[in-house]
Amino acid sequence: MGNRMASVVAVLVVSLELAVLVQHACATRPVDGTSSISVEKKDRKKKVHPFSSPVGLFIQERASKQLPGPGQHFQFGALVTWDQIHAKLDADPDAKLLLVVRHGQAISNWLSDTLGPDEWFVVEETCNYTDKNGTTYGVFDADLTDMGEREAQSLNLMLKDADWWTKLTGSKPTRAIVSPLSRCLQTCLLTTSGLPIVEFNVEENVRETLGEDTCDARRSVSDPNPKDPSPLQGPCAFERGLATKFPQFKYPIVGSGAKPAGFGLLTDRDTLWTKDREDQKSQTKRATRFLHDLWTFAPEKVVLVVTHSGFTRSILLAVGREPYRPQNTELVPVLVSKNPSYTADADA
C-alpha cells in the first residue's frame, strides 16, 4: 500500500512539473512560430521626472499606511535630526527645502464641519450662509475664524519662541510664498510675525483646487468700481480688493504667458476660477509649474509656502511623494531635488 501511494505521488509530481514546463513554453513562444521559447523584453524608456524627494526623512511619507494621522508632529515629522536634513540639502546644489504650511481654520472649514457634508454641499457654491439665528457668514474667499487666527499665532510661537525656526531653516535665508486667498494671507501675516523672511511673494499657482467652490475664488487686486463692479468681480460681490484688504503685500501682475516674469498674479481679476472643479492631474501639473518657477526665481535654499490642503497634496504628488492631507496650520517639510538631466522634451 505504501509503495503504491509513493508511486502515485511521484507520478503526480512529475505531471505537475511537465505541466509547468508546457505552460512556460506556451507563454514564451514567439507568435511567428519559431522554435525559440525565450522572448527578450523590449527596453522601456524610463520617464524622467523633473523633481523628486528622497525617502526616509519625514513621517508624513507614510500616509498610505495610515501612519500618522494629520497633526503637528514631533520635530515636524523629521525621522532623522534636522542637522542631517540640512547636510543633505547642502550636499545637493539642485535641492530646496520647502516648509509647506496649510492655512488656519477658515469660515468655510468651520461651516463644513458644523453643517455636515450634505448641507455643506448645498452651501459651498454660494457667496454667503445665514444660520437660523440670522447670523451671516461669508463663504466667498473665506476669512479665518477666531480659532484659525489662534492656530496661526500658536505656530508662530512655536517657530519663534521655541527656536524651531532656526532648526527648520538651518539659519539659511528664507523666502515666503503665499496663496492670494484671504485665509492664507492672514495665516502668513500671523505665522511669520517677527521671523526673518527675506522676501514675500503672493503667487497664483499655489492656490487651492480651482473652480466650483466660492471659498476658493479670489478677489481682484484692485477695488471694484462701485458704479460698475462687474469687470473685476467674479462669482460674488465684494468691496475691497487684495491691495486694500492686505496692503502688507505686493501684487505684481506677471501675465499668463509660457514664461512668467516672476512670482505674482496672472491678472487683476480672478480668471482661473470657473464653475467646473479642477481635477487632480491638472492641479499636479500646476504644482510642477510652480516648482519650475521656484527654481527659476527663488535663489534661496529654504522656502516657506503658505497654501492649502489640496495644493499641499499636489506638491507631494509632483515630487513622487504620497499624497498627505494636513490639518489647519500644520507644517509639512519636503526636501525636493531637481533632476539635472530633465528637459522639457522628456514629457513629450
C-alpha positions as CSV (number, residue, x, y, z in Angstrom):
1,M,0.0,0.0,0.0
2,G,2.8,2.4,1.0
3,N,4.8,1.7,-2.2
4,R,1.6,2.2,-4.3
5,M,1.0,5.6,-2.7
6,A,4.6,6.6,-3.2
7,S,4.3,5.8,-6.9
8,V,1.1,7.8,-7.2
9,V,2.7,10.8,-5.6
10,A,5.8,10.5,-7.8
11,V,3.6,10.4,-10.9
12,L,1.6,13.5,-9.7
13,V,4.8,15.4,-9.1
14,V,6.2,14.6,-12.5
15,S,2.9,15.5,-14.1
16,L,2.9,18.9,-12.3
17,E,6.4,19.6,-13.4
18,L,5.6,18.8,-17.0
19,A,2.5,21.0,-16.9
20,V,4.6,23.9,-15.6
21,L,7.2,23.4,-18.4
22,V,4.5,23.2,-21.1
23,Q,2.7,26.3,-19.7
24,H,6.0,28.2,-19.6
25,A,6.9,27.2,-23.2
26,C,3.5,28.3,-24.4
27,A,3.7,31.6,-22.6
28,T,7.2,32.4,-24.0
29,R,6.8,31.0,-27.6
30,P,7.0,33.8,-30.2
31,V,4.0,34.4,-32.2
32,D,5.9,34.0,-35.5
33,G,6.1,30.2,-35.0
34,T,9.8,29.9,-34.5
35,S,11.2,27.2,-32.2
36,S,12.7,29.6,-29.6
37,I,10.9,29.7,-26.3
38,S,12.6,32.8,-24.9
39,V,11.5,36.3,-25.7
40,E,13.7,39.3,-24.9
41,K,11.8,42.1,-23.2
42,K,11.9,45.3,-25.0
43,D,13.8,48.1,-23.3
44,R,11.3,50.5,-22.0
45,K,12.4,54.1,-21.8
46,K,12.0,55.3,-18.2
47,K,10.1,58.6,-17.8
48,V,12.3,61.3,-16.5
49,H,10.5,63.3,-13.8
50,P,11.7,66.9,-13.2
51,F,11.5,66.8,-9.4
52,S,11.9,64.1,-6.7
53,S,12.1,63.8,-3.0
54,P,14.3,61.4,-1.0
55,V,12.6,58.9,1.2
56,G,13.1,58.1,4.9
57,L,13.3,61.7,6.1
58,F,9.8,62.5,7.3
59,I,6.9,60.6,8.9
60,Q,4.4,62.2,6.5
61,E,5.8,59.9,3.8
62,R,3.8,57.0,5.4
63,A,0.4,58.4,4.6
64,S,-0.8,55.2,2.8
65,K,-0.1,53.2,5.9
66,Q,-2.4,55.5,7.8
67,L,0.5,56.4,10.0
68,P,0.4,59.0,11.2
69,G,-2.8,60.9,11.2
70,P,-2.6,64.6,10.3
71,G,-1.4,66.9,13.0
72,Q,1.6,68.9,14.1
73,H,4.1,66.0,14.6
74,F,7.1,65.8,16.9
75,Q,10.1,67.5,15.3
76,F,7.6,68.5,12.5
77,G,7.7,64.8,11.3
78,A,11.5,64.5,10.9
79,L,12.7,60.9,11.3
80,V,16.3,62.0,11.4
81,T,18.0,65.0,13.0
82,W,17.5,68.4,11.3
83,D,21.3,68.7,11.1
84,Q,21.2,65.6,8.9
85,I,18.4,67.0,6.8
86,H,20.4,70.2,6.2
87,A,23.5,68.2,5.4
88,K,21.6,66.5,2.6
89,L,20.2,69.9,1.5
90,D,23.7,71.4,1.4
91,A,25.2,68.4,-0.5
92,D,22.8,68.8,-3.4
93,P,23.1,72.1,-5.3
94,D,19.8,71.4,-7.1
95,A,17.8,70.9,-3.9
96,K,15.5,73.1,-1.9
97,L,13.7,72.6,1.5
98,L,10.0,73.5,1.3
99,L,8.2,74.3,4.6
100,V,4.6,73.9,3.4
101,V,2.0,75.3,5.8
102,R,-1.7,74.9,5.4
103,H,-3.8,78.0,6.4
104,G,-5.6,78.2,9.7
105,Q,-9.2,77.2,10.2
106,A,-11.4,79.3,7.8
107,I,-15.1,80.0,7.9
108,S,-15.6,77.6,5.1
109,N,-13.8,74.8,7.1
110,W,-15.9,75.6,10.2
111,L,-19.1,75.6,8.2
112,S,-18.2,72.3,6.5
113,D,-17.6,70.7,9.9
114,T,-20.7,72.2,11.5
115,L,-23.2,71.7,8.8
116,G,-22.1,68.2,7.7
117,P,-21.4,67.1,4.1
118,D,-25.0,67.1,2.9
119,E,-25.8,70.6,3.9
120,W,-22.4,72.0,3.1
121,F,-22.7,70.5,-0.5
122,V,-25.5,73.0,-1.0
123,V,-23.7,75.9,0.7
124,E,-20.2,75.5,-0.9
125,E,-21.2,77.1,-4.2
126,T,-23.0,80.2,-2.6
127,C,-21.5,83.5,-1.6
128,N,-22.9,83.7,2.0
129,Y,-24.6,81.4,4.5
130,T,-27.2,82.7,7.0
131,D,-28.0,80.4,10.0
132,K,-31.3,80.1,11.9
133,N,-30.3,82.9,14.2
134,G,-29.9,85.3,11.4
135,T,-26.0,85.4,11.5
136,T,-24.5,85.6,8.1
137,Y,-21.1,84.1,7.3
138,G,-19.0,84.9,4.2
139,V,-18.2,81.8,2.1
140,F,-16.6,83.6,-0.8
141,D,-12.8,83.9,-0.3
142,A,-13.4,82.9,3.3
143,D,-11.6,84.6,6.2
144,L,-10.0,82.8,9.2
145,T,-12.2,82.1,12.2
146,D,-11.1,83.2,15.6
147,M,-9.7,79.7,16.1
148,G,-7.9,79.9,12.8
149,E,-6.1,83.1,14.0
150,R,-5.2,81.4,17.2
151,E,-3.8,78.4,15.3
152,A,-1.6,80.7,13.2
153,Q,-0.4,82.5,16.3
154,S,0.4,79.2,18.1
155,L,2.5,78.1,15.1
156,N,4.3,81.5,15.2
157,L,5.1,81.0,18.9
158,M,6.4,77.5,18.2
159,L,8.7,78.7,15.4
160,K,9.9,81.9,17.1
161,D,9.9,81.4,20.8
162,A,10.8,77.7,20.9
163,D,13.6,78.4,18.3
164,W,12.2,75.9,15.8
165,W,12.7,78.4,13.1
166,T,16.5,78.1,13.4
167,K,16.4,74.3,13.4
168,L,14.0,74.1,10.4
169,T,15.8,76.7,8.3
170,G,19.3,76.0,9.4
171,S,19.7,79.8,9.7
172,K,19.5,80.0,5.9
173,P,17.9,82.9,4.2
174,T,14.2,82.0,3.7
175,R,11.6,83.3,1.3
176,A,7.9,83.1,1.9
177,I,5.4,82.4,-0.9
178,V,1.7,82.7,-0.2
179,S,-1.6,81.9,-1.9
180,P,-3.6,85.1,-2.8
181,L,-6.7,83.8,-0.9
182,S,-7.6,85.7,2.3
183,R,-7.2,82.8,4.7
184,C,-3.6,82.2,3.5
185,L,-2.6,85.9,3.6
186,Q,-4.0,86.2,7.1
187,T,-2.2,83.0,8.1
188,C,1.1,84.2,6.6
189,L,1.0,87.5,8.4
190,L,0.3,85.8,11.8
191,T,2.7,82.9,11.4
192,T,5.7,84.9,10.1
193,S,5.4,87.8,12.6
194,G,8.9,88.5,13.9
195,L,10.6,85.9,11.7
196,P,13.5,86.9,9.4
197,I,11.8,86.4,6.0
198,V,13.9,87.9,3.2
199,E,11.0,88.4,0.8
200,F,7.3,87.7,0.5
201,N,5.7,86.7,-2.8
202,V,1.9,86.3,-3.5
203,E,1.7,83.6,-6.0
204,E,-1.3,82.5,-8.2
205,N,-0.1,78.9,-8.7
206,V,-0.2,77.9,-5.0
207,R,-4.0,78.4,-4.8
208,E,-6.4,75.7,-3.7
209,T,-8.2,73.4,-6.1
210,L,-9.7,75.8,-8.7
211,G,-13.4,76.2,-9.5
212,E,-16.9,75.4,-8.2
213,D,-16.5,76.3,-4.5
214,T,-16.7,80.0,-4.0
215,C,-14.4,79.9,-1.0
216,D,-11.7,79.1,-3.5
217,A,-12.4,82.1,-5.7
218,R,-10.1,85.1,-5.1
219,R,-10.9,88.8,-5.1
220,S,-9.3,91.1,-7.6
221,V,-6.2,93.2,-6.7
222,S,-8.0,96.5,-7.3
223,D,-11.2,97.6,-5.6
224,P,-14.2,97.2,-7.9
225,N,-15.7,100.4,-9.2
226,P,-19.0,100.8,-7.2
227,K,-20.7,102.2,-10.3
228,D,-19.7,99.2,-12.4
229,P,-18.1,96.4,-10.3
230,S,-18.6,93.6,-12.9
231,P,-15.3,93.9,-14.7
232,L,-13.4,92.9,-11.5
233,Q,-15.9,90.8,-9.6
234,G,-16.1,87.1,-10.1
235,P,-18.9,84.8,-8.7
236,C,-19.6,87.0,-5.7
237,A,-19.7,90.8,-4.9
238,F,-17.1,92.4,-2.7
239,E,-16.0,95.9,-2.0
240,R,-12.3,95.6,-1.1
241,G,-9.6,94.2,-3.4
242,L,-6.5,92.5,-2.2
243,A,-4.4,95.7,-2.2
244,T,-6.8,97.4,0.1
245,K,-7.6,94.4,2.4
246,F,-3.9,93.3,2.7
247,P,-1.7,96.3,2.0
248,Q,1.3,94.4,3.6
249,F,1.9,92.5,0.4
250,K,2.7,93.4,-3.2
251,Y,0.6,92.0,-6.1
252,P,2.6,92.2,-9.3
253,I,0.7,91.1,-12.5
254,V,3.0,88.7,-14.3
255,G,0.7,87.6,-17.1
256,S,-0.3,84.2,-18.3
257,G,2.4,83.6,-20.9
258,A,4.6,80.5,-21.2
259,K,7.4,82.3,-19.4
260,P,6.2,84.3,-16.5
261,A,8.2,87.3,-15.4
262,G,8.4,86.1,-11.8
263,F,6.0,85.3,-8.9
264,G,2.7,87.1,-8.9
265,L,-0.8,87.0,-10.2
266,L,-1.9,86.3,-13.8
267,T,-4.4,89.2,-14.0
268,D,-6.0,91.8,-11.7
269,R,-9.3,89.9,-11.8
270,D,-9.5,86.2,-11.0
271,T,-9.6,84.4,-14.4
272,L,-8.8,80.9,-13.1
273,W,-12.0,80.2,-11.1
274,T,-14.7,78.5,-13.1
275,K,-17.9,76.6,-12.3
276,D,-16.1,73.4,-13.1
277,R,-13.7,71.8,-10.5
278,E,-10.1,71.4,-11.3
279,D,-9.1,67.7,-11.5
280,Q,-6.1,66.2,-9.7
281,K,-4.0,65.8,-12.8
282,S,-4.3,69.4,-13.7
283,Q,-3.5,70.5,-10.2
284,T,-0.4,68.4,-10.1
285,K,0.7,70.0,-13.4
286,R,0.1,73.4,-11.8
287,A,2.3,72.3,-8.8
288,T,5.0,71.2,-11.2
289,R,4.9,74.6,-12.9
290,F,5.3,76.3,-9.5
291,L,8.3,74.2,-8.8
292,H,9.9,75.2,-12.1
293,D,9.3,78.8,-11.2
294,L,10.7,78.3,-7.8
295,W,14.0,77.1,-9.2
296,T,14.0,80.0,-11.7
297,F,13.0,82.9,-9.5
298,A,14.0,81.9,-5.9
299,P,17.7,81.6,-5.1
300,E,17.0,80.7,-1.5
301,K,17.6,77.0,-0.4
302,V,14.7,77.2,2.1
303,V,11.2,78.4,1.1
304,L,8.1,78.7,3.3
305,V,4.9,78.1,1.3
306,V,1.6,79.1,2.9
307,T,-1.1,77.3,0.9
308,H,-4.0,74.8,1.1
309,S,-4.6,71.1,1.8
310,G,-5.3,70.4,-1.9
311,F,-2.2,72.1,-3.2
312,T,0.0,70.5,-0.5
313,R,-1.2,67.1,-1.8
314,S,-0.4,68.2,-5.3
315,I,3.2,69.3,-4.4
316,L,3.8,65.9,-2.8
317,L,2.5,64.1,-5.9
318,A,4.6,66.3,-8.2
319,V,7.8,65.2,-6.4
320,G,6.8,61.5,-6.2
321,R,5.6,61.5,-2.6
322,E,2.4,60.0,-1.3
323,P,-0.5,62.5,-1.0
324,Y,-1.0,63.7,2.5
325,R,-3.8,66.0,3.8
326,P,-2.5,68.3,6.6
327,Q,-4.6,69.8,9.3
328,N,-5.0,73.6,9.6
329,T,-1.6,75.3,10.2
330,E,0.2,72.0,10.0
331,L,3.7,72.4,8.7
332,V,4.8,69.7,6.2
333,P,8.5,69.7,5.3
334,V,9.5,68.5,1.9
335,L,13.1,68.1,0.6
336,V,13.0,68.5,-3.2
337,S,15.7,67.8,-5.7
338,K,15.6,69.0,-9.3
339,N,16.7,66.4,-11.9
340,P,19.6,68.0,-13.7
341,S,19.1,65.6,-16.7
342,Y,15.4,66.7,-17.2
343,T,14.4,68.6,-20.3
344,A,11.1,69.9,-21.4
345,D,11.2,67.4,-24.2
346,A,11.2,64.5,-21.7
347,D,7.5,64.7,-21.2
348,A,6.7,64.8,-24.9
